[in-house]
Amino acid sequence: MFRLDTDPTLLLESEERRQLRGVLRELLKETCGPEEVRKQAAGPRGHDRLLWQRLAGEIGVQALAVPEEFGGAGYTFAELAVALEETGRVLCPAPLLPTVVLAGHTLLRSGDRQACQRWLPGIADGSLTATVAGFPQAAHVTAERGAGGWVLRGEADFVLDGEGADLILVAAEAPDGTRLFACEPDHGTGTGIGAGTRTGAARTGTRTGTGPGVGSGTCERVARRVLDPTRRQALVRFRGTPAEPVGEAGQAAAIVAAVLDAGRVALAAEHVGGSAHALDAVLEYVRHRTQFGRPIGSFQVVKHRLADLLVDLEGARSASAYATACLAGWRAELPVAASSAAVACSGAYRLATAEYVQLHGGIGFTWEHPAHLYVRRARADEALFGTADDHRLRLAGLLGLTGRTNPASRTDCASRTD
């Protein structure tokens, strides 16, 4: 049985975090209104590169949880969670989740100092975007030794920010078991990161040259049609793509499990922010919308629904704070905390977005209303790292309530529309 005994003071927000929240909220209010979010999501990169650079240069968001020795600010996930909550509040489409949380934690958990020194500084200063493949997504990727080093073959589907990421960390089957590999799809000789060509819906990068880990091959990336336009995903095909091993053989399973829990905690923070926005937007509307000569917020049935939503939101906020504290200290309770937060926060987000639409009446049902962006985010995220039912089964196993532990391994992406 787990001992759930985190210091309560770790659940409180420090003055530094309150200041960080205030600064972020002002910047995002200026740059991520509903119309701006739609434009960014519809753009060629799926997010605003200038905003990404401002987050790194003016506030240092990407560097928050990166150790100082690798070019970061040396804080913990507790500070990064503040940023995730605020970006989730406005649905900022910047790839913080795949770059900073998934890829960043993969590099750190691998213990590969050479890989960390090579790529973490770029993540921290905003010059590099990254993602992972073969973790929560359907994938069949193999790694083999080529003439000039390791190459990858196969494909990974529904990779977060897979179409545009500069670096992809891949879990692939090697002759000595599952291993992690780093691939720079568009890094060609003399061209640097960001090269490559786009043909129709596919983006293909070619890498040639000599030396360890360098060969010839292609990496084709095809954007997928997904439910949530603010969180892009892609099919990535590796065709003899050069790659470099990260970490040692035999580590991959433990690293993937830890990184997925980090992703769940990050997603919970985003959901708290999105739920809080929905509640605030509904409160503002029911104060001013009148029916039968009085604000609709004065009707008892509306009060009860909003009270239920507030209770769910506060429960989700507590679960998220506890999971954040566990992740910040890499405590043994993290798997329990991560799955608990996934259940509580996804449930609160589902309720919040439903009330966001319904309590706005007829206008809430139109696509032009921002509520639908939140509905899509909530629905798409529900199964991103396992559904709520997956996590209930996992919790039953972790807490000794069943005879087995379910790793919440269902990887179907709920965001696909086909």
C-alpha positions in Angstrom: 0.0 0.0 0.0 1.3 3.5 -0.8 1.8 6.2 1.8 0.2 9.4 0.6 2.1 11.7 2.9 3.3 14.7 1.0 4.1 17.9 3.0 1.0 20.0 2.8 3.0 23.2 2.4 4.1 21.9 -1.0 0.5 22.2 -2.1 0.4 26.0 -1.5 1.2 28.6 -4.1 4.3 30.6 -3.3 4.7 34.3 -3.9 7.1 33.6 -6.8 4.4 31.4 -8.4 1.7 34.0 -7.9 3.9 36.5 -9.6 4.7 34.1 -12.5 0.9 33.5 -12.9 0.2 37.2 -13.0 2.8 37.9 -15.7 1.8 35.0 -17.8 -1.9 35.8 -17.6 -1.2 39.4 -18.8 0.9 38.1 -21.8 -1.6 35.4 -22.8 -4.5 37.8 -22.4 -2.8 40.0 -25.0 -1.8 37.3 -27.4 -4.3 34.4 -27.0 -7.8 35.6 -27.3 -10.2 33.1 -29.0 -9.7 34.6 -32.5 -6.0 34.7 -32.1 -6.0 31.1 -31.0 -8.0 30.1 -34.1 -5.6 31.9 -36.3 -2.5 30.4 -34.7 -4.0 26.9 -34.8 -4.8 27.3 -38.5 -1.3 28.6 -39.4 1.4 26.6 -41.1 3.2 25.8 -37.8 0.1 25.4 -35.6 1.3 28.0 -33.1 2.7 31.6 -33.0 6.5 31.3 -33.2 6.8 34.9 -31.9 4.8 34.0 -28.8 6.9 30.9 -28.3 10.0 33.0 -28.4 8.4 35.6 -26.0 7.5 32.8 -23.6 11.2 31.8 -23.6 12.9 35.2 -23.8 10.7 37.4 -21.6 9.5 34.9 -19.0 11.6 31.8 -19.4 8.7 29.3 -19.4 10.5 26.6 -21.3 13.5 26.8 -19.0 11.6 26.6 -15.7 12.0 22.9 -15.0 15.3 22.4 -16.8 18.4 22.2 -14.5 20.8 25.1 -14.6 23.7 22.8 -15.8 21.7 22.3 -19.0 20.8 25.9 -19.6 17.6 26.0 -17.6 16.4 28.0 -14.6 16.7 25.2 -12.2 13.1 25.3 -10.7 10.8 22.3 -10.4 7.7 21.1 -12.1 5.7 23.1 -9.6 6.6 26.3 -11.4 6.1 24.7 -14.8 2.6 23.6 -13.7 1.6 27.3 -13.2 2.5 28.0 -16.8 0.6 24.9 -18.0 -2.5 25.9 -16.1 -2.4 29.4 -17.6 -1.8 28.2 -21.2 -4.6 25.7 -20.7 -6.8 28.5 -19.5 -6.6 30.2 -22.9 -5.9 27.1 -25.0 -2.6 28.5 -26.1 -1.5 26.1 -29.0 2.2 26.4 -28.2 3.8 22.9 -27.9 4.7 23.1 -24.2 3.3 19.6 -23.5 5.3 17.7 -26.1 8.5 19.8 -26.0 9.0 20.7 -22.3 7.1 18.0 -20.5 7.4 14.8 -22.7 10.7 15.3 -24.5 12.3 17.3 -21.7 11.5 14.7 -19.1 12.6 11.9 -21.4 16.0 13.4 -21.7 16.3 14.1 -18.0 15.1 10.6 -17.0 17.4 8.9 -19.4 20.5 10.1 -17.4 22.3 10.6 -20.7 24.3 13.7 -20.0 25.6 14.0 -23.6 22.1 14.0 -24.9 20.9 16.4 -22.2 23.8 18.8 -23.0 23.1 18.6 -26.7 19.3 19.2 -26.7 18.1 20.6 -23.4 19.7 24.1 -23.8 17.7 24.5 -27.1 14.5 23.5 -25.4 15.2 25.9 -22.6 15.9 28.9 -24.8 13.0 28.3 -27.1 15.1 27.6 -30.2 14.1 23.9 -30.3 10.8 22.1 -30.3 10.6 18.4 -29.6 8.2 15.5 -29.1 8.1 11.8 -28.4 6.9 8.9 -30.6 5.9 5.4 -29.7 4.9 6.4 -26.1 1.2 6.9 -25.8 0.6 6.5 -29.5 0.1 3.5 -31.8 3.6 2.7 -33.2 5.7 0.1 -34.8 9.3 1.3 -35.1 12.4 -0.8 -35.3 16.1 0.3 -35.0 19.0 -1.4 -36.7 22.6 -0.6 -37.3 23.3 0.8 -40.7 26.6 1.5 -42.4 27.0 4.8 -40.6 25.1 4.2 -37.4 21.6 3.5 -36.1 18.6 3.9 -38.5 14.9 3.8 -37.8 12.2 2.0 -39.8 8.5 1.9 -39.3 5.8 4.5 -38.3 4.3 6.1 -35.3 0.8 7.6 -35.5 -0.9 10.6 -33.7 2.4 12.0 -32.6 1.9 15.3 -30.7 3.4 18.2 -32.8 4.8 15.5 -34.9 4.6 17.5 -38.1 6.8 20.4 -37.0 9.0 19.2 -34.1 12.7 19.7 -34.6 13.6 16.7 -32.5 11.7 13.4 -32.0 12.6 11.0 -29.2 11.5 7.5 -30.3 10.9 4.3 -28.4 12.0 1.6 -30.9 12.6 -2.1 -30.9 16.4 -2.7 -31.2 18.2 -6.1 -31.3 18.8 -5.8 -27.6 15.2 -4.8 -26.7 13.3 -1.5 -26.6 15.5 1.5 -26.6 15.2 5.3 -26.9 16.5 7.1 -29.9 16.8 10.8 -30.9 16.0 11.8 -34.5 16.3 15.2 -36.1 14.0 14.7 -39.1 14.9 18.0 -41.0 18.6 18.2 -40.0 20.4 17.9 -43.3 24.1 18.5 -44.1 24.7 22.2 -44.1 21.1 23.1 -43.7 20.5 23.0 -40.0 17.3 22.4 -38.1 14.2 23.5 -40.0 15.2 22.4 -43.4 13.1 19.9 -45.4 10.4 20.1 -47.9 6.6 20.1 -47.7 4.6 18.2 -50.4 0.9 18.5 -50.0 0.0 17.3 -46.5 3.3 15.6 -46.0 6.6 17.0 -44.8 9.7 15.1 -45.7 13.2 15.7 -44.2 16.3 14.1 -45.6 19.6 13.7 -43.8 22.8 12.6 -45.5 26.5 12.7 -44.6 29.1 10.6 -42.8 30.1 9.8 -39.3 28.5 8.1 -36.3 24.7 8.2 -36.3 24.6 9.8 -39.8 23.4 8.1 -42.9 20.9 8.6 -45.6 17.2 8.2 -45.2 13.9 10.1 -44.9 11.3 10.9 -42.3 7.9 11.6 -43.7 5.4 13.5 -41.5 1.7 13.7 -42.4 -0.6 15.9 -40.5 -3.6 14.1 -39.1 -7.1 15.5 -39.0 -7.9 15.7 -35.3 -10.8 16.8 -33.1 -8.8 19.5 -31.3 -7.2 22.0 -33.8 -5.1 23.6 -31.1 -3.1 20.4 -30.4 -1.8 19.1 -33.7 -0.8 15.5 -34.3 0.8 13.7 -37.2 1.7 10.3 -38.6 5.5 9.9 -38.7 7.1 7.4 -41.1 10.7 6.5 -40.6 12.4 5.1 -43.7 16.0 4.4 -42.8 16.0 7.6 -40.8 19.4 8.2 -39.0 19.1 8.3 -35.2 21.2 8.3 -32.1 20.6 6.2 -29.0 19.6 8.0 -25.8 20.4 6.3 -22.5 21.3 2.7 -22.0 19.6 -0.5 -23.1 16.9 -1.8 -20.7 15.9 1.7 -19.5 13.2 2.4 -22.0 10.2 0.9 -20.2 10.8 2.7 -16.9 11.5 6.0 -18.7 8.4 5.7 -20.8 6.2 4.9 -17.7 7.6 7.9 -15.8 7.3 10.3 -18.7 3.6 9.3 -19.3 2.9 10.0 -15.6 4.5 13.4 -16.1 2.3 14.0 -19.1 -0.8 13.1 -17.1 0.1 15.6 -14.4 0.8 18.3 -17.0 -2.5 17.6 -18.7 -4.3 17.8 -15.3 -2.8 21.3 -14.8 -4.1 22.4 -18.2 -7.5 21.0 -17.4 -7.7 23.0 -14.2 -7.0 26.1 -16.2 -9.5 25.3 -18.9 -12.2 24.5 -16.3 -11.5 27.7 -14.4 -11.9 29.7 -17.6 -15.2 28.0 -18.4 -16.6 28.7 -14.9 -15.5 32.4 -15.0 -17.1 32.8 -18.5 -20.4 31.2 -17.4 -20.5 33.4 -14.2 -20.0 36.5 -16.3 -22.7 35.5 -18.7 -25.4 34.6 -16.1 -24.9 37.8 -14.2 -25.8 39.9 -17.2 -28.2 37.7 -19.3 -31.8 38.4 -18.2 -34.9 36.3 -18.5 -38.3 37.2 -17.1 -36.9 40.5 -15.9 -34.1 39.0 -13.8 -30.5 37.7 -14.3 -30.6 34.0 -15.1 -27.9 33.5 -12.5 -30.5 34.2 -9.8 -32.5 31.1 -10.7 -32.0 28.3 -8.2 -31.4 25.6 -10.9 -28.6 27.7 -12.4 -27.1 28.2 -8.9 -27.1 24.5 -8.2 -25.4 23.7 -11.5 -22.7 26.3 -10.9 -22.2 25.1 -7.3 -21.7 21.5 -8.5 -19.2 22.8 -11.1 -17.3 24.7 -8.4 -17.1 21.7 -6.2 -15.7 19.6 -9.1 -13.2 22.3 -10.0 -11.9 22.6 -6.4 -11.5 18.8 -6.2 -9.6 18.8 -9.5 -7.4 21.7 -8.3 -6.5 19.7 -5.2 -5.8 16.5 -7.2 -3.6 18.5 -9.6 -1.7 20.3 -6.8 -1.0 16.9 -5.1 0.2 15.3 -8.3 2.3 18.3 -9.1 4.0 18.1 -5.7 4.7 14.4 -6.3 6.2 15.0 -9.7 8.3 17.9 -8.5 10.0 15.6 -6.0 9.7 12.4 -8.1 8.0 10.7 -5.1 7.0 7.1 -5.1 3.3 8.1 -4.9 3.5 9.7 -8.4 1.7 6.9 -10.3 -1.2 7.0 -7.8 -1.3 10.8 -7.9 -1.1 11.0 -11.7 -3.9 8.7 -12.3 -6.1 10.3 -9.5 -5.5 13.7 -11.1 -6.3 12.3 -14.6 -9.7 11.0 -13.3 -10.6 14.2 -11.3 -9.4 16.8 -13.8 -10.7 15.2 -17.0 -14.1 14.8 -15.3 -14.2 18.4 -14.1 -13.2 19.6 -17.5 -15.9 17.6 -19.2 -18.6 19.0 -16.9 -17.2 22.6 -17.2 -17.2 22.5 -21.0 -20.7 21.1 -21.1 -22.0 23.8 -18.8 -20.1 26.4 -20.8 -22.1 25.5 -23.9 -25.5 24.8 -22.3 -25.7 27.8 -19.9 -24.9 30.2 -22.8 -28.2 29.1 -24.4 -28.6 29.2 -28.2 -25.4 31.1 -28.8 -23.4 28.5 -27.0 -24.3 25.9 -29.6 -22.8 27.9 -32.5 -19.3 26.9 -33.7 -18.3 30.6 -33.7 -18.6 30.7 -29.9 -15.2 30.0 -28.1 -16.9 27.4 -25.9 -16.5 24.9 -28.7 -12.7 25.2 -28.7 -12.8 24.1 -25.0 -15.3 21.2 -25.7 -12.9 19.9 -28.4 -9.9 20.2 -26.2 -11.6 18.4 -23.3 -12.9 15.6 -25.5 -9.6 15.1 -27.3 -7.6 15.0 -24.1 -9.8 12.5 -22.3 -7.9 9.5 -23.8 -4.6 11.1 -24.6 -2.7 9.2 -21.9 -5.5 6.7 -21.0 -9.2 7.2 -20.3 -10.7 7.8 -16.9 -11.8 4.2 -16.8 -8.2 3.1 -17.6 -7.0 5.1 -14.7 -9.6 3.8 -12.3 -8.5 0.2 -13.1 -4.8 1.3 -12.7 -5.6 2.9 -9.3 -7.4 -0.3 -8.2 -4.2 -2.3 -9.0 -1.8 0.2 -7.5 -3.8 0.4 -4.2 -4.1 -3.3 -3.9 -7.8 -3.5 -4.6 -7.4 -6.0 -7.4 -5.0 -8.8 -8.2 -3.3 -6.9 -11.0 -2.0 -3.5 -11.9 -3.4 -2.0 -15.1 -0.8 0.4 -16.5 -3.5 2.6 -18.2 -2.0 1.4 -21.5 -4.9 2.1 -23.8 -3.4 4.3 -26.4 -6.2 5.0 -28.8 -6.2 8.7 -29.6 -9.7 10.0 -28.8 -8.9 13.0 -31.0 -9.0 11.2 -34.3 -12.1 11.8 -36.3 -12.0 8.9 -38.8 
